[in-house]
Structure formats: structure tokens, C-alpha cells
Amino acid sequence: MLLDLLFSGNIKETLIVFLMWVPIILLAFSVHESAHALVASWLGDSTAKNFGRITLNPAKHLDPYGTLSMLVFGIGWAKPVPINSRNMKNPKWGMAISALAGPVSNLLLGFIFVLAMSIACKSVDVSYINNTFYYWSDAPAWHLYLCEFFYYAAVLNISLAVFNMIPFPPFDGSRILYVVLPMKLYFKVMRYEQYVGIAILVIFLVLNRIGINPLSYVVDPIVNLLLSLVGA
């Protein structure tokens, strides 16, 4: 993120884009974690609710190191939401559904931002073609930046949804294993979630450093599909 922008050599553009990303990250993380907590509460577990995690206040969700990593490298994490599946009527399905709530909330938020981007771009005659903005009018700079803001917000939220569906611990996708694996085997797998999580983050960081973004192969088609659905 910030590292890539600094290497671009354009200080003014770097500062503008960075200032765009900060509120986007705060909102994306807060919505994601709040969705986990809210759905868990609906399903009978009030643990996260009692910790005040059903809120859009970023201070309740942000992990200092995860947020810094997100701002600098483009890959990060928030504080995990505490969930006790034993409080749910159906612990296995309750864990899976509450885990899916985070990615689904980001996907929905991504769609909202795609819709906002479509409206904003049409109002100033801006086209988005093959991951590039084309300006066909003499719109004020702030309006053009608004189009880009909505685009970045859509991309980050959809990226967060896709990234968290990786079916390995500690990502949300791994909680689906709770449904299909025997409980003893599941908890054996989860013992290694910290090491697996670090390994996957390192792999993504290395790939990004050499110019490869695996998420783009999934995220870009989703963004383009959503744009087509809203008539952009």
C-alpha cells in the first residue's frame, strides 16, 4: 500500500491516495468484525456483544500491528472477535454462519461502493475500462478523486471478503471446516492457525513485492461484474 505509493515517486498523489485508504480501511475492518459479533449474538452467543464489538467504532476492532501492516503493505488484520460456539443452539453451523458474516458484509459493502462509483463517474463523464479511469470531461479534481475513492473502497472490501474465504486457519473460510470435520480433528488443525496465518501473509507479501497480486485475479472480475450489473 504505502510502500508501493512511495516508490511511485509522486508525493502529492501518494498523500491523496493514502488519505483515501485510511477511512476505507477503518470502515472495512469495523463492518467485518461487527458482522461477526452481530450474527453470533443473533445465534445465541453474546460474548462479542458483551465485549462491545457490535459497533462501527474502529477503536474496538483495530489491531495496531495489523492496521500498520495494512497501511504499509496492503495486507493486515483486525482483532479477532471472541465467539463461544457452545452458547449456540447448533455450535457447528453457528460457528460457520458467524464466520461467513464478515466476508459477506464486505462483499455487500463492496457492491454499495461499486454502485456509488457508477453514479459518481457518470455524473462527470468518467469511464472505467480495464482497471483504468478515463476522464472525458473537465470535472473538478475533487469529483474525479471521489470516483477513485469509491473504486478503492469497492476493491478493498471485495479483496477483504475474498482473502478471508481462504480455507485455512485463521481465516474465516477455515471455520467451514468446523462443519465438515470431526470436532477433535478440527481443533487439532486449529492448533496451527497462528503459523499457517503467518505463512500465508508472508507468501502474499513476497508475491506483492515481485508484482504479483493473486487476489486481483478474483477481485477484478467481481468488480467488473458488479459494474455491469449496475449499468456502468
C-alpha positions, 0 to 999 in steps of 0.5 A: 500500500504505502510502500508501493505509493512511495516508490511511485515517486509522486508525493502529492498523489501518494498523500491523496491516495493514502488519505483515501485508504485510511477511512476505507480501511477503518470502515472495512475492518469495523463492518467485518468484525461487527458482522461477526459479533452481530450474527453470533449474538443473533445465534445465541452467543453474546460474548462479542456483544458483551465485549462491545464489538457490535459497533462501527467504532474502529477503536474496538476492532483495530489491531495496531500491528495489523492496521500498520501492516495494512497501511504499509503493505496492503495486507493486515488484520483486525482483532479477532472477535471472541465467539463461544460456539457452545452458547449456540443452539447448533455450535457447528453451523453457528460457528460457520454462519458467524464466520461467513458474516464478515466476508459477506458484509464486505462483499455487500459493502463492496457492491454499495461502493461499486454502485456509488462509483457508477453514479459518481463517474457518470455524473462527470463523464468518467469511464472505467475500462480495464482497471483504468479511469478515463476522464472525458470531461473537465470535472473538478479534481475533487469529483474525479478523486471521489470516483477513485475513492469509491473504486478503492473502497469497492476493491478493498472490501471485495479483496477483504471478503475474498482473502478471508474465504481462504480455507485455512486457519485463521481465516474465516473460510477455515471455520467451514471446516468446523462443519465438515470435520470431526470436532477433535480433528478440527481443533487439532488443525486449529492448533496451527492457525497462528503459523499457517496465518503467518505463512500465508501473509508472508507468501502474499507479501513476497508475491506483492513485492515481485508484482504479483497480486493473486487476489486481483485475479478474483477481485477484478472480475467481481468488480467488473461484474458488479459494474455491469450489473449496475449499468456502468 
